[in-house]
């Protein structure tokens, strides 16, 4: 297959590298500095089988360049794999559409491996739903330099689901085979929304709280009050999903179809040790993505596609989401005003009191509404 990877971060390099190792034609779109480095030294991937030096990739510094290089001229791309941050989706889509129009190339199918909810809708709006394949991946990866990645935990479950009934079954089958041959455990899900919302449950756990408090997950989850806030945020999300007709599914080793009813009903004291153990397995001692973006001074945040997506969907289905709203709004204030971060750092009590204020506000608006 002729595959374009849009976004040469951890997941883009992992998927592109493993596909290239199995003989697929892979073009990796990153920044110009990334393209120059990988052109010179290749991709360097370390996994459970050792170190791999991958030279059979075509690194480029822009999407426009990807369509000017030989792979783009030889009939276009079969699949574009979108792995950029959610806040860069619209920019990447505009660049993709411009490149397609400039070259008169056929529109490829787009496999969306991005976190959060809302990216598939954005892609479908620009390229039609028949081009979109929703995807999830649960492999934790560390990037130590341009094109240098290490798999932290060899769990290669990758979910795919056609966003629209008109997605080509032949192409879906070819993609499934290519990913399977590359070493991924590919699971085909019948409901793309169920798959993406379940992945959101995984991504949101401890993510915003760690960013706001500037603390690692193990420290946050030692505080019962903060664990209870995470449970509330999950319960709100599950209530929104239920009202929207979306059921949790199992992803990899995470049995959400069984866990969801327990989260809804069990006492919080019973759930705390379970979530502490799960967060340790999932994060592996790493700081979560929202914290990394905040520390790097990025003036954008994927929280709009995580907790923020829960708030937006809650408004549509009439379900209150005070804790998700609080986490979203507080973190966005910190993104916009760096000086406020010191006021929240390590202040568990402030976060708990702010949560109480949002609960009270929600209760008041519900009573008056």
C-alpha positions as CSV (number, residue, x, y, z in Angstrom):
1,X,0.0,0.0,0.0
2,X,1.0,3.6,-0.6
3,X,0.6,5.2,2.9
4,X,0.9,8.9,4.0
5,X,1.5,9.5,7.7
6,X,0.4,13.1,8.6
7,X,2.2,13.8,11.9
8,X,5.6,12.4,12.7
9,X,5.3,12.2,16.5
10,X,5.3,9.1,18.6
11,X,2.3,7.3,17.0
12,X,3.1,8.5,13.5
13,X,6.7,7.2,13.6
14,X,5.6,3.9,15.3
15,X,2.9,3.1,12.8
16,X,4.9,4.3,9.8
17,X,8.0,2.6,10.9
18,X,6.4,-0.8,11.5
19,X,4.6,-0.6,8.2
20,X,7.8,0.3,6.4
21,X,9.6,-2.7,8.0
22,X,7.0,-4.9,6.3
23,X,7.6,-3.4,2.9
24,X,4.8,-0.9,2.7
25,X,5.5,2.4,0.9
26,X,5.5,5.0,3.7
27,X,5.8,8.8,3.5
28,X,6.2,10.6,6.8
29,X,5.1,14.2,7.1
30,X,6.8,16.2,9.9
31,X,8.5,19.5,10.4
32,X,11.4,20.3,8.0
33,X,14.0,19.7,10.7
34,X,12.5,16.2,11.3
35,X,12.6,15.4,7.6
36,X,16.2,16.5,7.3
37,X,17.2,14.4,10.3
38,X,15.4,11.3,9.2
39,X,16.6,11.7,5.7
40,X,20.1,11.5,7.0
41,X,19.8,8.9,9.8
42,X,16.6,7.0,9.1
43,X,14.0,6.1,11.8
44,X,15.3,4.5,15.0
45,X,12.7,2.3,16.7
46,X,13.4,0.3,19.8
47,X,10.8,-2.3,20.9
48,X,10.7,-5.7,22.7
49,X,12.7,-7.2,19.8
50,X,15.6,-4.8,20.0
51,X,16.7,-1.7,18.0
52,X,15.5,-1.2,14.4
53,X,17.2,1.2,11.9
54,X,14.5,2.0,9.3
55,X,15.6,3.7,6.1
56,X,12.8,2.6,3.9
57,X,10.7,5.7,4.6
58,X,10.2,8.9,2.7
59,X,10.4,11.8,5.2
60,X,9.0,15.2,4.0
61,X,8.6,18.6,5.7
62,X,5.1,19.3,4.5
63,X,2.0,17.8,3.1
64,X,2.5,19.7,-0.1
65,X,6.0,18.2,-0.5
66,X,4.5,14.7,0.1
67,X,2.5,15.1,-3.1
68,X,5.4,16.3,-5.1
69,X,7.7,13.4,-4.2
70,X,7.7,10.1,-6.2
71,X,5.2,8.3,-3.9
72,X,2.7,11.1,-4.3
73,X,3.1,11.1,-8.1
74,X,2.7,7.4,-8.6
75,X,-1.1,7.3,-8.4
76,X,-1.5,9.1,-5.1
77,X,-1.9,7.6,-1.7
78,X,-4.2,4.7,-0.7
79,X,-4.5,5.8,2.9
80,X,-3.5,8.9,4.9
81,X,-3.0,8.3,8.6
82,X,-3.8,11.3,10.7
83,X,-1.8,11.4,13.9
84,X,-1.4,15.2,14.6
85,X,-2.6,16.7,17.8
86,X,-6.4,17.4,17.7
87,X,-5.8,21.2,17.8
88,X,-3.8,20.9,14.5
89,X,-6.5,18.9,12.6
90,X,-8.0,21.8,10.8
91,X,-4.7,23.1,9.6
92,X,-3.6,19.7,8.5
93,X,-6.9,19.1,6.6
94,X,-6.5,22.5,4.8
95,X,-3.0,21.6,3.8
96,X,-4.2,18.2,2.6
97,X,-7.0,19.6,0.5
98,X,-4.8,22.2,-1.0
99,X,-2.2,19.6,-2.0
100,X,-4.8,17.3,-3.5
101,X,-6.3,20.2,-5.5
102,X,-2.9,21.4,-6.6
103,X,-1.8,18.0,-7.9
104,X,-5.2,16.8,-9.1
105,X,-4.7,13.7,-6.9
106,X,-7.5,11.3,-5.8
107,X,-8.6,11.7,-2.2
108,X,-7.2,8.9,-0.1
109,X,-9.0,7.2,2.7
110,X,-8.1,8.8,6.1
111,X,-7.4,6.6,9.1
112,X,-7.8,8.9,12.2
113,X,-5.6,7.6,15.1
114,X,-6.0,10.9,17.0
115,X,-7.1,11.1,20.6
116,X,-10.4,12.6,21.6
117,X,-13.8,13.1,20.0
118,X,-14.6,15.3,17.1
119,X,-11.7,14.7,14.6
120,X,-13.5,12.2,12.5
121,X,-16.4,14.7,12.1
122,X,-14.0,17.4,11.0
123,X,-12.3,15.1,8.5
124,X,-15.6,13.9,7.1
125,X,-16.8,17.5,6.7
126,X,-13.8,18.2,4.4
127,X,-13.4,14.9,2.6
128,X,-16.8,13.2,2.9
129,X,-17.6,10.5,5.4
130,X,-16.9,7.8,2.8
131,X,-13.2,8.5,3.1
132,X,-12.9,8.3,6.9
133,X,-11.9,5.3,9.1
134,X,-11.9,5.9,12.8
135,X,-9.0,4.4,14.7
136,X,-7.6,3.9,18.2
137,X,-4.2,2.7,19.4
138,X,-3.1,1.9,23.0
139,X,0.7,1.5,22.6
140,X,2.6,3.9,25.0
141,X,5.7,5.3,23.2
142,X,8.5,7.7,24.2
143,X,10.2,10.1,21.7
144,X,13.8,10.9,22.6
145,X,14.6,12.9,19.4
146,X,13.4,13.4,15.8
147,X,12.6,10.0,14.4
148,X,13.9,8.2,17.6
149,X,11.2,6.3,19.5
150,X,10.9,3.6,22.1
151,X,8.0,1.4,22.8
152,X,7.4,1.5,26.5
153,X,4.9,-1.3,26.6
154,X,4.6,-3.8,23.8
155,X,0.8,-3.8,23.5
156,X,-0.1,-3.3,19.9
157,X,-3.9,-3.4,19.9
158,X,-5.2,-1.1,17.1
159,X,-8.9,-0.6,16.5
160,X,-10.4,0.5,13.2
161,X,-14.0,1.2,12.3
162,X,-15.5,2.7,9.1
163,X,-17.0,6.1,9.8
164,X,-19.6,5.7,7.0
165,X,-21.2,2.6,5.4
166,X,-19.8,3.7,2.0
167,X,-16.1,3.2,3.1
168,X,-14.6,0.8,0.6
169,X,-14.6,-2.7,2.1
170,X,-11.7,-3.7,-0.2
171,X,-9.6,-0.9,1.0
172,X,-10.5,-1.5,4.7
173,X,-9.5,-5.2,4.2
174,X,-6.2,-4.2,2.6
175,X,-5.5,-1.8,5.5
176,X,-6.4,-4.4,8.0
177,X,-3.9,-6.9,6.5
178,X,-1.1,-4.4,6.2
179,X,-1.4,-3.4,9.9
180,X,-1.7,-7.0,11.0
181,X,1.4,-7.9,9.0
182,X,3.2,-4.9,10.7
183,X,2.6,-6.5,14.1
184,X,-0.5,-4.8,15.2
185,X,-3.4,-6.7,16.8
186,X,-6.1,-5.2,14.6
187,X,-9.7,-5.2,15.9
188,X,-12.6,-4.2,13.7
189,X,-15.3,-2.4,15.7
190,X,-18.8,-2.1,14.3
191,X,-19.5,1.2,16.0
192,X,-16.9,3.9,15.5
193,X,-18.4,6.3,18.1
194,X,-18.4,3.6,20.8
195,X,-14.8,2.9,20.0
196,X,-13.7,6.6,20.1
197,X,-15.8,7.5,23.2
198,X,-14.3,4.5,25.1
199,X,-10.8,5.6,24.1
200,X,-11.7,9.0,25.5
201,X,-12.4,7.4,28.8
202,X,-8.9,6.1,28.8
203,X,-7.3,9.4,27.7
204,X,-9.1,11.6,30.2
205,X,-8.2,9.7,33.3
206,X,-5.9,11.8,35.4
207,X,-4.9,13.9,32.3
208,X,-6.3,17.3,33.1
209,X,-5.8,17.0,36.9
210,X,-2.0,16.3,36.4
211,X,-1.7,19.2,34.1
212,X,-3.5,21.7,36.4
213,X,-1.6,20.6,39.6
214,X,1.7,19.9,37.8
215,X,2.0,16.5,39.5
216,X,2.6,13.0,38.2
217,X,-0.4,10.5,38.1
218,X,0.9,8.5,41.1
219,X,0.9,11.6,43.3
220,X,-2.5,12.7,42.2
221,X,-4.0,9.3,42.7
222,X,-2.7,9.0,46.3
223,X,-5.2,11.7,47.3
224,X,-8.7,10.1,47.8
225,X,-10.4,13.4,47.1
226,X,-8.8,13.7,43.7
227,X,-9.5,10.1,42.8
228,X,-13.1,10.8,43.6
229,X,-13.1,13.8,41.2
230,X,-11.8,11.4,38.5
231,X,-14.6,9.0,39.3
232,X,-17.1,11.8,39.0
233,X,-15.7,12.9,35.7
234,X,-16.0,9.3,34.4
235,X,-19.6,9.0,35.7
236,X,-20.5,12.2,33.9
237,X,-19.0,10.9,30.7
238,X,-20.8,7.5,31.0
239,X,-24.1,9.4,31.6
240,X,-23.5,11.5,28.5
241,X,-22.7,8.4,26.5
242,X,-25.8,6.6,27.7
243,X,-28.0,9.6,26.8
244,X,-26.3,9.8,23.4
245,X,-26.9,6.0,22.8
246,X,-23.2,5.2,22.9
247,X,-22.1,2.0,24.8
248,X,-18.5,1.4,26.1
249,X,-16.6,-1.4,24.4
250,X,-13.5,-3.4,25.4
251,X,-10.2,-1.9,24.1
252,X,-7.2,-4.1,24.3
253,X,-6.8,-5.3,27.9
254,X,-9.3,-2.7,29.2
255,X,-12.7,-4.3,29.7
256,X,-14.8,-1.2,29.6
257,X,-18.0,-3.0,28.8
258,X,-17.7,-4.7,32.2
259,X,-16.1,-1.8,34.0
260,X,-18.6,0.9,33.1
261,X,-21.5,-0.6,35.1
262,X,-19.2,-0.9,38.1
263,X,-18.0,2.7,37.9
264,X,-21.6,3.9,37.7
265,X,-22.7,2.0,40.8
266,X,-19.9,0.9,43.2
267,X,-19.0,3.1,46.2
268,X,-16.0,5.3,45.4
269,X,-14.0,3.8,48.2
270,X,-14.1,0.4,46.3
271,X,-13.2,2.0,43.0
272,X,-10.1,4.0,44.2
273,X,-7.6,1.1,44.5
274,X,-8.8,-0.3,41.1
275,X,-8.2,3.0,39.4
276,X,-4.9,3.6,41.1
277,X,-3.7,0.2,39.8
278,X,-5.0,0.9,36.3
279,X,-3.5,4.4,36.1
280,X,-0.1,3.0,37.0
281,X,-0.4,0.4,34.2
282,X,-1.7,2.9,31.6
283,X,0.7,5.8,32.3
284,X,3.8,3.8,33.2
285,X,5.2,6.6,35.3
286,X,4.9,9.1,32.3
287,X,3.4,12.5,32.5
288,X,0.1,12.7,30.5
289,X,-0.2,14.5,27.3
290,X,-2.1,17.6,28.5
291,X,0.7,18.3,31.0
292,X,3.4,17.9,28.4
293,X,1.7,20.4,26.1
294,X,1.3,22.9,29.0
295,X,4.9,22.5,30.0
296,X,6.1,23.1,26.5
297,X,4.3,26.4,26.4
298,X,1.9,25.5,23.7
299,X,-1.0,27.9,23.5
300,X,-3.4,25.2,22.6
301,X,-4.8,22.1,24.4
302,X,-6.4,18.9,23.4
303,X,-8.7,19.1,26.4
304,X,-11.3,20.6,24.1
305,X,-11.5,17.2,22.4
306,X,-11.4,15.3,25.7
307,X,-13.2,16.7,28.8
308,X,-14.5,19.5,26.6
309,X,-16.1,17.1,24.2
310,X,-18.0,15.6,27.2
311,X,-19.3,19.1,28.1
312,X,-20.4,19.8,24.5
313,X,-22.2,16.5,24.1
314,X,-23.7,16.8,27.6
315,X,-25.3,20.1,26.6
316,X,-26.7,18.5,23.5
317,X,-28.3,15.6,25.4
318,X,-29.3,17.5,28.5
319,X,-26.8,15.9,31.0
320,X,-24.9,18.0,33.5
321,X,-21.1,17.8,33.5
322,X,-19.8,20.1,36.2
323,X,-16.5,18.3,36.9
324,X,-15.6,17.9,33.2
325,X,-16.5,21.6,32.7
326,X,-14.4,22.6,35.7
327,X,-11.3,20.7,34.4
328,X,-11.8,22.1,30.9
329,X,-12.2,25.7,31.9
330,X,-9.5,25.8,34.5
331,X,-6.9,24.2,32.2
332,X,-7.8,26.5,29.3
333,X,-7.2,29.5,31.6
334,X,-3.8,28.1,32.5
335,X,-3.0,27.6,28.7
336,X,-3.9,31.3,28.1
337,X,-2.2,32.8,31.2
338,X,1.1,31.2,32.2
339,X,1.3,33.3,35.4
340,X,-1.8,31.5,36.8
341,X,0.0,28.1,36.8
342,X,1.9,28.8,40.1
343,X,-1.4,29.5,41.8
344,X,-2.7,25.9,41.1
345,X,0.6,23.9,41.4
346,X,0.1,21.2,44.0
347,X,-3.0,22.9,45.4
348,X,-5.3,19.9,45.9
349,X,-7.6,21.9,48.2
350,X,-8.1,24.6,45.6
351,X,-9.1,22.1,43.0
352,X,-11.5,20.4,45.3
353,X,-13.2,23.7,46.4
354,X,-13.5,24.8,42.7
355,X,-15.2,21.5,41.9
356,X,-17.7,22.2,44.7
357,X,-18.4,25.6,43.2
358,X,-19.1,24.1,39.8
359,X,-21.3,21.4,41.3
360,X,-23.3,24.1,43.1
361,X,-23.5,26.2,40.0
362,X,-24.8,23.2,38.0
363,X,-27.4,22.4,40.7
364,X,-28.6,26.0,40.6
365,X,-28.9,26.2,36.9
366,X,-30.7,22.9,36.8
367,X,-33.2,24.0,39.4
368,X,-33.9,27.3,37.6
369,X,-33.9,25.7,34.2
